[in-house]
Structures are given as structure tokens and as C-alpha cells.
Amino acid sequence: MQQSCSSSAKNLCRKLVQVRTRNSIQAAAKTRPICDVFINHRGIDTKRTIAGLLHDHLFRLGLRPFLDSRNMKPGDRLFGKIKPAIGDCKLGVAIFSPNYCESYFCLQELALLMENKKRVIPVFCDVKPSQLQVMDYGIRSGEQLQMFKWALEEAKYTVGLTFDTSKGDWSEFLNSATEAVFKNLVELEAESSNRRSTYILQGRE
């Protein structure tokens, strides 16, 4: 199973390279993206496990994942780095965990991903979608709460992955998550290529 998943991820990686190569002329005129995949997570729950492992695995396969602990240094302003990364990324991975909804920053990042119309892959780690609720501690405005609830509902009703850290197979999960990332990136690159082709053809008419 592990070899099959790994092979599938490599094949998808090659497809992604092929699609990007076809778009190389247009891409050459653009600034190199800050990241391909933005990893949204609650640090105390997943930074040293799922989030960190997924970041490193994607990086070794040639992608540019963004994880705050890997891509930021002391002195950086949080949203000074995070907002451009979200705006520039092609795909988001939202890792939901038991303490996720207690974090303003997690919910703010998720809302930014949704507002920027980014495709998001949800990962439900040691938590069920029904357990995720935005809590009102009296420190957030009504507008903020509404935005966070909307973003969370959008993610909860998106097909994703589930993982139990105490019983699950870590290697199998990592390969499944990587394969899901590459499949979505291949689709997004193809859609982007089709839009550019349509735009060029319309411009010639």
C-alpha cells in the first residue's frame, strides 16, 4: 500500500511538472510564487507532527509549502508574511485539531483562504467535523464571528481526510495527504492553463 501511494504521488508530481512546463513561457514573466501550498494548523496540536511532516515531505518532492515555523523568523510580523503567502498560494491544507477553534489566528487564516477563493483540503486530526465550533468569548466582533463561522462551515462541508494519531498509520496517511495535494495542484494548473488559452483565443477574435 505504501509503495503504491508513493508511486502515485511521484506520477502526479511528474504530471504537475509537465503542466507547468507547458505554461513556462507565461510563468517566466511572473514573479516566483511565495508558496504552492499554505498549511493552516494549530501549532500546539500539530506543528511537531502532521503539519511539520507534511511540510517537509512536500518540500522534498519539490513543492513550496508554507508553514509558519519553517518560513518565518523572529521579528517577522505574523500577517506581514502570512497574508501574501495565502494570496499567492494555489492550495490550502487546513489541519483541524481539538484546539483549532480556540485560535484567532487559525480562524483568521482559514477565513483569508476562503475569501481569496482558494481550494482547501481539510484534514480532521483527532476531531470530528461536528465538534468544530467557533466560540464567542466576548472579544470578537459580530462581523468577525460571522466570517469565522462561514469559513469553518465551508471547510467542514468539503471532502477531506481524517486521521487518528493514536491508532492511524502515519506513513499511509502522509502518502494519502501528499497524493491529495498533488491531484488538486494538477487540476488547478490544468484549469489555469485552459483559462489562459481561452483568453488568448478570445483576444485574437
Accessible surface in RSA format (square Angstrom, percent):
REM  Atomic radii and reference values for relative SASA: ProtOr
REM  Chains: A
REM  Algorithm: Lee & Richards
REM  Probe-radius: 1.40
REM  Slices: 20
REM RES _ NUM      All-atoms   Total-Side   Main-Chain    Non-polar    All polar
REM                ABS   REL    ABS   REL    ABS   REL    ABS   REL    ABS   REL
RES MET A   1   149.76  77.6 102.23  67.7  47.53 113.2  81.35  69.2  68.41  90.6
RES GLN A   2   106.22  59.4 102.05  74.6   4.17   9.9  24.86  52.9  81.36  61.7
RES GLN A   3   156.19  87.3 148.98 108.9   7.22  17.2  55.43 118.0 100.76  76.4
RES SER A   4    73.43  62.1  61.59  82.2  11.84  27.3  32.48  69.2  40.96  57.4
RES CYS A   5     9.51   7.2   8.15   9.1   1.36   3.2   1.36   3.4   8.15   8.8
RES SER A   6    37.30  31.5  35.53  47.4   1.77   4.1  16.38  34.9  20.92  29.3
RES SER A   7    56.63  47.9  52.07  69.5   4.56  10.5  29.12  62.0  27.52  38.5
RES SER A   8    32.44  27.4  28.23  37.7   4.21   9.7  19.58  41.7  12.86  18.0
RES ALA A   9     3.25   3.0   3.25   5.0   0.00   0.0   3.25   4.6   0.00   0.0
RES LYS A  10   109.12  53.2 107.73  66.1   1.40   3.3  54.09  48.7  55.03  58.6
RES ASN A  11    62.47  43.1  61.32  59.3   1.15   2.8  17.69  42.6  44.78  43.3
RES LEU A  12    17.43   9.7  17.41  12.5   0.02   0.0  17.41  12.2   0.02   0.0
RES CYS A  13    23.95  18.1  23.95  26.7   0.00   0.0   2.18   5.5  21.77  23.5
RES ARG A  14   135.75  57.0 133.93  68.3   1.82   4.3  63.06  86.2  72.69  44.1
RES LYS A  15   109.62  53.5 108.91  66.8   0.71   1.7  57.84  52.1  51.78  55.2
RES LEU A  16     2.98   1.7   2.98   2.1   0.00   0.0   2.98   2.1   0.00   0.0
RES VAL A  17    86.85  57.1  85.89  77.8   0.95   2.3  86.65  75.3   0.20   0.5
RES GLN A  18   100.40  56.1  96.69  70.7   3.71   8.8  30.34  64.6  70.07  53.1
RES VAL A  19    11.00   7.2  11.00  10.0   0.00   0.0  11.00   9.6   0.00   0.0
RES ARG A  20    61.03  25.6  55.64  28.4   5.39  12.8  38.87  53.1  22.16  13.4
RES THR A  21    85.58  60.9  76.72  77.8   8.85  21.1  66.16  88.9  19.42  29.4
RES ARG A  22   160.15  67.2 130.98  66.8  29.16  69.4  73.47 100.4  86.67  52.5
RES ASN A  23     9.28   6.4   9.28   9.0   0.00   0.0   4.61  11.1   4.67   4.5
RES SER A  24    54.75  46.3  49.27  65.8   5.47  12.6  34.24  72.9  20.50  28.7
RES ILE A  25   148.85  84.7 137.65 102.5  11.20  27.0 142.45 102.6   6.40  17.4
RES GLN A  26    65.63  36.7  56.30  41.1   9.33  22.2  33.76  71.8  31.88  24.2
RES ALA A  27    54.18  49.8  44.27  68.3   9.91  22.6  46.21  65.1   7.97  21.1
RES ALA A  28    86.57  79.6  47.46  73.2  39.11  89.0  61.05  86.0  25.52  67.6
RES ALA A  29    96.76  89.0  52.82  81.5  43.94 100.0  65.22  91.8  31.55  83.6
RES LYS A  30   132.30  64.5 112.76  69.2  19.54  46.5  82.47  74.2  49.83  53.1
RES THR A  31   129.00  91.8 105.39 106.8  23.61  56.3  76.34 102.5  52.66  79.6
RES ARG A  32   172.12  72.3 151.33  77.1  20.79  49.5  69.94  95.6 102.18  61.9
RES PRO A  33    38.50  28.1  32.44  29.6   6.06  22.0  34.10  28.2   4.40  27.4
RES ILE A  34    89.16  50.7  69.72  51.9  19.44  46.8  76.62  55.2  12.54  34.0
RES CYS A  35     0.13   0.1   0.13   0.1   0.00   0.0   0.13   0.3   0.00   0.0
RES ASP A  36     0.00   0.0   0.00   0.0   0.00   0.0   0.00   0.0   0.00   0.0
RES VAL A  37     0.00   0.0   0.00   0.0   0.00   0.0   0.00   0.0   0.00   0.0
RES PHE A  38     3.10   1.5   3.10   1.9   0.00   0.0   3.10   1.9   0.00   0.0
RES ILE A  39     2.98   1.7   0.00   0.0   2.98   7.2   0.00   0.0   2.98   8.1
RES ASN A  40     0.00   0.0   0.00   0.0   0.00   0.0   0.00   0.0   0.00   0.0
RES HIS A  41    12.79   7.0   4.43   3.1   8.36  21.4   3.17   3.3   9.62  11.2
RES ARG A  42    49.20  20.7  48.96  25.0   0.24   0.6   1.91   2.6  47.28  28.7
RES GLY A  43    23.76  29.3   0.00   N/A  23.76  29.3   9.74  26.7  14.02  31.4
RES ILE A  44   127.83  72.7  90.55  67.5  37.29  89.9  99.59  71.7  28.25  76.7
RES ASP A  45    41.29  28.9  14.10  14.0  27.19  64.3   9.03  21.3  32.26  32.2
RES THR A  46     1.64   1.2   1.02   1.0   0.62   1.5   1.48   2.0   0.16   0.2
RES LYS A  47    59.09  28.8  57.67  35.4   1.42   3.4  51.26  46.1   7.83   8.3
RES ARG A  48   226.60  95.1 193.13  98.5  33.47  79.7  78.41 107.2 148.19  89.8
RES THR A  49    48.95  34.8  48.02  48.7   0.93   2.2  47.21  63.4   1.74   2.6
RES ILE A  50     2.96   1.7   0.94   0.7   2.02   4.9   2.82   2.0   0.14   0.4
RES ALA A  51     0.00   0.0   0.00   0.0   0.00   0.0   0.00   0.0   0.00   0.0
RES GLY A  52     2.93   3.6   0.00   N/A   2.93   3.6   2.93   8.0   0.00   0.0
RES LEU A  53    82.27  45.8  80.53  57.6   1.74   4.4  80.75  56.7   1.52   4.1
RES LEU A  54     0.90   0.5   0.90   0.6   0.00   0.0   0.90   0.6   0.00   0.0
RES HIS A  55    14.65   8.0  14.65  10.2   0.00   0.0  11.56  11.9   3.10   3.6
RES ASP A  56    43.89  30.7  42.39  42.2   1.50   3.5  11.26  26.5  32.63  32.5
RES HIS A  57    38.01  20.8  38.01  26.4   0.00   0.0  32.39  33.4   5.62   6.5
RES LEU A  58     0.00   0.0   0.00   0.0   0.00   0.0   0.00   0.0   0.00   0.0
RES PHE A  59   131.47  65.8 124.09  76.9   7.37  19.2 124.09  75.2   7.37  21.1
RES ARG A  60   168.97  70.9 132.90  67.7  36.07  85.9  71.74  98.0  97.23  58.9
RES LEU A  61    44.52  24.8  30.77  22.0  13.75  34.6  35.64  25.0   8.87  23.9
RES GLY A  62    55.41  68.3   0.00   N/A  55.41  68.3  34.51  94.7  20.91  46.8
RES LEU A  63     6.85   3.8   3.91   2.8   2.94   7.4   3.91   2.7   2.94   7.9
RES ARG A  64    48.23  20.2  45.69  23.3   2.53   6.0  27.95  38.2  20.27  12.3
RES PRO A  65     4.29   3.1   0.55   0.5   3.74  13.6   0.55   0.5   3.74  23.2
RES PHE A  66     4.58   2.3   4.58   2.8   0.00   0.0   4.58   2.8   0.00   0.0
RES LEU A  67     0.03   0.0   0.00   0.0   0.03   0.1   0.03   0.0   0.00   0.0
RES ASP A  68    41.73  29.2  37.35  37.2   4.38  10.4  10.45  24.6  31.28  31.2
RES SER A  69    53.92  45.6  18.47  24.7  35.44  81.6  29.74  63.3  24.17  33.9
RES ARG A  70   110.17  46.3  75.32  38.4  34.85  83.0  33.51  45.8  76.65  46.5
RES ASN A  71    59.71  41.2  35.31  34.1  24.40  58.8  10.09  24.3  49.62  48.0
RES MET A  72    35.24  18.3  14.26   9.4  20.99  50.0  15.21  12.9  20.03  26.5
RES LYS A  73   133.65  65.2 124.78  76.6   8.88  21.1 101.93  91.7  31.73  33.8
RES PRO A  74   138.04 100.6 108.73  99.1  29.31 106.5 121.30 100.1  16.74 104.0
RES GLY A  75    80.57  99.4   0.00   N/A  80.57  99.4  42.33 116.2  38.25  85.7
RES ASP A  76    34.47  24.1  12.59  12.5  21.89  51.8   4.04   9.5  30.43  30.4
RES ARG A  77   198.45  83.3 187.37  95.5  11.07  26.4  70.88  96.9 127.57  77.3
RES LEU A  78    82.25  45.8  76.38  54.6   5.87  14.7  76.38  53.6   5.87  15.8
RES PHE A  79    46.50  23.3  40.49  25.1   6.01  15.6  41.10  24.9   5.40  15.5
RES GLY A  80    50.67  62.5   0.00   N/A  50.67  62.5  32.01  87.8  18.66  41.8
RES LYS A  81    84.96  41.4  82.14  50.4   2.82   6.7  33.91  30.5  51.05  54.4
RES ILE A  82     3.33   1.9   3.33   2.5   0.00   0.0   3.33   2.4   0.00   0.0
RES LYS A  83   114.61  55.9 106.69  65.5   7.92  18.9  50.13  45.1  64.48  68.7
RES PRO A  84    59.70  43.5  45.92  41.9  13.78  50.1  57.62  47.6   2.08  12.9
RES ALA A  85     0.00   0.0   0.00   0.0   0.00   0.0   0.00   0.0   0.00   0.0
RES ILE A  86     0.83   0.5   0.83   0.6   0.00   0.0   0.83   0.6   0.00   0.0
RES GLY A  87    38.49  47.5   0.00   N/A  38.49  47.5  19.72  54.1  18.77  42.0
RES ASP A  88    58.21  40.8  43.69  43.5  14.52  34.3  11.44  26.9  46.77  46.6
RES CYS A  89     1.72   1.3   0.00   0.0   1.72   4.0   0.00   0.0   1.72   1.9
RES LYS A  90    60.41  29.5  50.02  30.7  10.39  24.7  45.73  41.2  14.68  15.6
RES LEU A  91     0.00   0.0   0.00   0.0   0.00   0.0   0.00   0.0   0.00   0.0
RES GLY A  92     0.00   0.0   0.00   N/A   0.00   0.0   0.00   0.0   0.00   0.0
RES VAL A  93     1.93   1.3   1.93   1.8   0.00   0.0   1.93   1.7   0.00   0.0
RES ALA A  94     0.00   0.0   0.00   0.0   0.00   0.0   0.00   0.0   0.00   0.0
RES ILE A  95     0.00   0.0   0.00   0.0   0.00   0.0   0.00   0.0   0.00   0.0
RES PHE A  96     0.00   0.0   0.00   0.0   0.00   0.0   0.00   0.0   0.00   0.0
RES SER A  97     0.79   0.7   0.74   1.0   0.05   0.1   0.74   1.6   0.05   0.1
RES PRO A  98    82.08  59.8  53.96  49.2  28.12 102.2  56.39  46.6  25.69 159.6
RES ASN A  99    45.10  31.1  45.10  43.6   0.01   0.0   0.56   1.4  44.54  43.1
RES TYR A 100     0.00   0.0   0.00   0.0   0.00   0.0   0.00   0.0   0.00   0.0
RES CYS A 101    10.98   8.3  10.40  11.6   0.58   1.4  10.29  26.1   0.69   0.7
RES GLU A 102    97.00  55.7  78.22  59.2  18.78  44.7  18.63  36.0  78.37  64.0
RES SER A 103    13.36  11.3   8.66  11.6   4.70  10.8   6.25  13.3   7.10  10.0
RES TYR A 104    78.88  36.8  74.16  42.2   4.73  12.3  50.25  37.8  28.63  35.3
RES PHE A 105    93.80  46.9  93.80  58.1   0.00   0.0  93.80  56.9   0.00   0.0
RES CYS A 106     4.74   3.6   4.09   4.6   0.66   1.5   0.45   1.1   4.30   4.6
RES LEU A 107     0.17   0.1   0.00   0.0   0.17   0.4   0.00   0.0   0.17   0.5
RES GLN A 108    30.34  17.0  30.34  22.2   0.00   0.0   0.88   1.9  29.46  22.3
RES GLU A 109    13.64   7.8  13.64  10.3   0.00   0.0   0.27   0.5  13.38  10.9
RES LEU A 110     0.21   0.1   0.21   0.2   0.00   0.0   0.21   0.1   0.00   0.0
RES ALA A 111     0.42   0.4   0.42   0.7   0.00   0.0   0.42   0.6   0.00   0.0
RES LEU A 112    20.03  11.2  20.03  14.3   0.00   0.0  20.03  14.1   0.00   0.0
RES LEU A 113     0.00   0.0   0.00   0.0   0.00   0.0   0.00   0.0   0.00   0.0
RES MET A 114    25.75  13.3  17.53  11.6   8.23  19.6   5.31   4.5  20.44  27.1
RES GLU A 115    90.76  52.1  64.83  49.0  25.93  61.7  30.77  59.5  60.00  49.0
RES ASN A 116    67.38  46.5  46.36  44.8  21.02  50.6   8.09  19.5  59.29  57.3
RES LYS A 117   187.57  91.5 153.87  94.4  33.70  80.2 111.25 100.1  76.32  81.3
RES LYS A 118    43.65  21.3  32.67  20.0  10.98  26.2  10.12   9.1  33.54  35.7
RES ARG A 119    75.90  31.9  63.39  32.3  12.51  29.8  37.74  51.6  38.16  23.1
RES VAL A 120     9.23   6.1   2.28   2.1   6.95  16.8   2.28   2.0   6.95  18.9
RES ILE A 121    12.89   7.3  12.33   9.2   0.56   1.3  12.89   9.3   0.00   0.0
RES PRO A 122     0.01   0.0   0.01   0.0   0.00   0.0   0.01   0.0   0.00   0.0
RES VAL A 123     0.84   0.6   0.84   0.8   0.00   0.0   0.84   0.7   0.00   0.0
RES PHE A 124    10.30   5.2   8.65   5.4   1.65   4.3   8.65   5.2   1.65   4.7
RES CYS A 125     2.65   2.0   2.65   3.0   0.00   0.0   0.00   0.0   2.65   2.9
RES ASP A 126    65.10  45.6  34.59  34.4  30.51  72.1  27.87  65.6  37.24  37.1
RES VAL A 127    20.25  13.3   7.59   6.9  12.67  30.5  10.73   9.3   9.53  25.8
RES LYS A 128   139.83  68.2 138.84  85.2   0.99   2.4  82.72  74.5  57.11  60.8
RES PRO A 129    48.00  35.0  48.00  43.8   0.00   0.0  48.00  39.6   0.00   0.0
RES SER A 130    83.65  70.7  63.33  84.5  20.32  46.8  53.38 113.7  30.28  42.4
RES GLN A 131   114.68  64.1  86.39  63.1  28.28  67.3  33.39  71.1  81.29  61.7
RES LEU A 132     3.34   1.9   2.49   1.8   0.86   2.1   3.11   2.2   0.23   0.6
RES GLN A 133    98.62  55.1  93.98  68.7   4.64  11.1  36.06  76.8  62.56  47.4
RES VAL A 134    15.97  10.5   0.44   0.4  15.53  37.4   0.44   0.4  15.53  42.1
RES MET A 135    92.94  48.1  91.62  60.6   1.32   3.1  77.69  66.1  15.25  20.2
RES ASP A 136    92.44  64.8  61.76  61.5  30.68  72.5  23.42  55.1  69.02  68.8
RES TYR A 137   120.74  56.4  92.32  52.5  28.42  74.0  83.52  62.8  37.22  45.9
RES GLY A 138    67.83  83.6   0.00   N/A  67.83  83.6  33.66  92.4  34.17  76.5
RES ILE A 139   141.81  80.7 104.44  77.8  37.37  90.1 113.28  81.6  28.53  77.4
RES ARG A 140    24.53  10.3   9.25   4.7  15.28  36.4   5.44   7.4  19.09  11.6
RES SER A 141    64.80  54.8  49.05  65.5  15.75  36.3  52.95 112.8  11.85  16.6
RES GLY A 142    55.80  68.8   0.00   N/A  55.80  68.8  37.42 102.7  18.39  41.2
RES GLU A 143   145.95  83.8 135.70 102.7  10.25  24.4  52.36 101.3  93.59  76.4
RES GLN A 144    46.91  26.2  46.19  33.8   0.72   1.7  13.48  28.7  33.43  25.4
RES LEU A 145    18.39  10.2  18.39  13.2   0.00   0.0  18.39  12.9   0.00   0.0
RES GLN A 146   132.45  74.1 127.70  93.3   4.75  11.3  39.79  84.7  92.66  70.3
RES MET A 147    44.91  23.3  38.49  25.5   6.42  15.3  28.71  24.4  16.20  21.5
RES PHE A 148     0.16   0.1   0.00   0.0   0.16   0.4   0.16   0.1   0.00   0.0
RES LYS A 149   103.57  50.5 102.30  62.8   1.27   3.0  51.86  46.7  51.72  55.1
RES TRP A 150   110.36  44.3 103.34  50.0   7.01  16.5  93.35  49.8  17.00  27.6
RES ALA A 151     0.00   0.0   0.00   0.0   0.00   0.0   0.00   0.0   0.00   0.0
RES LEU A 152     3.08   1.7   3.08   2.2   0.00   0.0   3.08   2.2   0.00   0.0
RES GLU A 153    73.09  42.0  72.03  54.5   1.06   2.5  41.07  79.4  32.02  26.1
RES GLU A 154    84.92  48.8  76.60  57.9   8.32  19.8   6.93  13.4  77.98  63.7
RES ALA A 155     0.17   0.2   0.00   0.0   0.17   0.4   0.17   0.2   0.00   0.0
RES LYS A 156    27.39  13.4  14.58   8.9  12.81  30.5   6.48   5.8  20.91  22.3
RES TYR A 157   181.66  84.8 145.46  82.8  36.20  94.2 107.83  81.0  73.83  91.0
RES THR A 158    55.11  39.2  45.51  46.1   9.60  22.9  35.22  47.3  19.89  30.1
RES VAL A 159   145.43  95.7 123.84 112.1  21.59  52.0 130.79 113.6  14.64  39.7
RES GLY A 160    29.09  35.9   0.00   N/A  29.09  35.9   3.59   9.9  25.50  57.1
RES LEU A 161    41.87  23.3  39.20  28.0   2.67   6.7  41.87  29.4   0.00   0.0
RES THR A 162   103.65  73.7  83.79  84.9  19.86  47.3  50.64  68.0  53.02  80.1
RES PHE A 163    16.72   8.4   7.81   4.8   8.91  23.2  13.63   8.3   3.09   8.8
RES ASP A 164    59.92  42.0  55.31  55.1   4.61  10.9  26.48  62.3  33.44  33.4
RES THR A 165    45.08  32.1  32.37  32.8  12.70  30.3  16.38  22.0  28.70  43.4
RES SER A 166    96.14  81.2  54.89  73.3  41.25  95.0  53.86 114.7  42.28  59.2
RES LYS A 167   179.36  87.5 143.14  87.8  36.21  86.2  94.32  84.9  85.04  90.6
RES GLY A 168    27.93  34.4   0.00   N/A  27.93  34.4  16.17  44.4  11.76  26.3
RES ASP A 169    83.43  58.4  67.19  66.9  16.24  38.4  29.22  68.8  54.21  54.1
RES TRP A 170    85.66  34.4  80.64  39.0   5.02  11.8  67.37  35.9  18.28  29.7
RES SER A 171    44.15  37.3  35.03  46.8   9.11  21.0  36.13  76.9   8.02  11.2
RES GLU A 172    68.23  39.2  67.71  51.2   0.53   1.3  10.57  20.5  57.66  47.1
RES PHE A 173    15.60   7.8  10.57   6.5   5.03  13.1  15.16   9.2   0.44   1.3
RES LEU A 174    31.83  17.7  31.83  22.8   0.00   0.0  31.83  22.4   0.00   0.0
RES ASN A 175    10.96   7.6  10.96  10.6   0.00   0.0   0.12   0.3  10.84  10.5
RES SER A 176    35.84  30.3  30.26  40.4   5.58  12.8  17.99  38.3  17.85  25.0
RES ALA A 177     2.99   2.7   2.12   3.3   0.87   2.0   2.40   3.4   0.58   1.5
RES THR A 178     0.00   0.0   0.00   0.0   0.00   0.0   0.00   0.0   0.00   0.0
RES GLU A 179    32.84  18.9  32.84  24.8   0.00   0.0   6.97  13.5  25.87  21.1
RES ALA A 180    21.15  19.4  16.80  25.9   4.35   9.9  20.78  29.3   0.38   1.0
RES VAL A 181     1.66   1.1   1.66   1.5   0.00   0.0   1.66   1.4   0.00   0.0
RES PHE A 182     0.12   0.1   0.12   0.1   0.00   0.0   0.12   0.1   0.00   0.0
RES LYS A 183   104.30  50.9 102.16  62.7   2.15   5.1  53.52  48.2  50.78  54.1
RES ASN A 184    28.33  19.5  28.10  27.2   0.23   0.6   0.61   1.5  27.72  26.8
RES LEU A 185     0.00   0.0   0.00   0.0   0.00   0.0   0.00   0.0   0.00   0.0
RES VAL A 186    24.26  16.0  24.26  22.0   0.00   0.0  24.26  21.1   0.00   0.0
RES GLU A 187    89.57  51.4  85.10  64.4   4.47  10.6  33.48  64.8  56.09  45.8
RES LEU A 188    35.21  19.6  32.04  22.9   3.17   8.0  32.28  22.7   2.94   7.9
RES GLU A 189    13.35   7.7  11.96   9.0   1.40   3.3   1.76   3.4  11.60   9.5
RES ALA A 190    36.53  33.6  34.69  53.5   1.84   4.2  36.36  51.2   0.17   0.4
RES GLU A 191    71.02  40.8  68.67  51.9   2.35   5.6  31.99  61.9  39.03  31.9
RES SER A 192    28.28  23.9  27.68  36.9   0.60   1.4  11.93  25.4  16.35  22.9
RES SER A 193    24.30  20.5  23.21  31.0   1.09   2.5   4.44   9.4  19.86  27.8
RES ASN A 194    96.18  66.3  94.19  91.0   1.99   4.8  24.47  58.9  71.71  69.3
RES ARG A 195   152.79  64.1 144.88  73.9   7.91  18.8  75.37 103.0  77.42  46.9
RES ARG A 196    55.72  23.4  53.32  27.2   2.40   5.7  37.96  51.9  17.76  10.8
RES SER A 197    55.27  46.7  51.42  68.6   3.85   8.9  28.30  60.3  26.97  37.8
RES THR A 198    67.87  48.3  66.68  67.6   1.20   2.8  41.77  56.1  26.11  39.5
RES TYR A 199   166.17  77.6 164.20  93.4   1.97   5.1 117.65  88.4  48.52  59.8
RES ILE A 200    72.94  41.5  67.32  50.2   5.63  13.6  71.84  51.7   1.10   3.0
RES LEU A 201   108.22  60.3 106.27  76.0   1.94   4.9 106.27  74.6   1.94   5.2
RES GLN A 202   111.98  62.6  99.43  72.7  12.56  29.9  29.91  63.7  82.08  62.3
RES GLY A 203    66.24  81.7   0.00   N/A  66.24  81.7  36.82 101.0  29.42  65.9
RES ARG A 204   188.97  79.3 152.62  77.8  36.35  86.6  59.81  81.7 129.16  78.3
RES GLU A 205   176.52 101.3 109.87  83.1  66.65 158.7  76.89 148.7  99.63  81.3
END  Absolute sums over single chains surface
CHAIN  1 A    11655.7       9499.4       2156.3       6411.6       5244.1
END  Absolute sums over all chains
TOTAL         11655.7       9499.4       2156.3       6411.6       5244.1
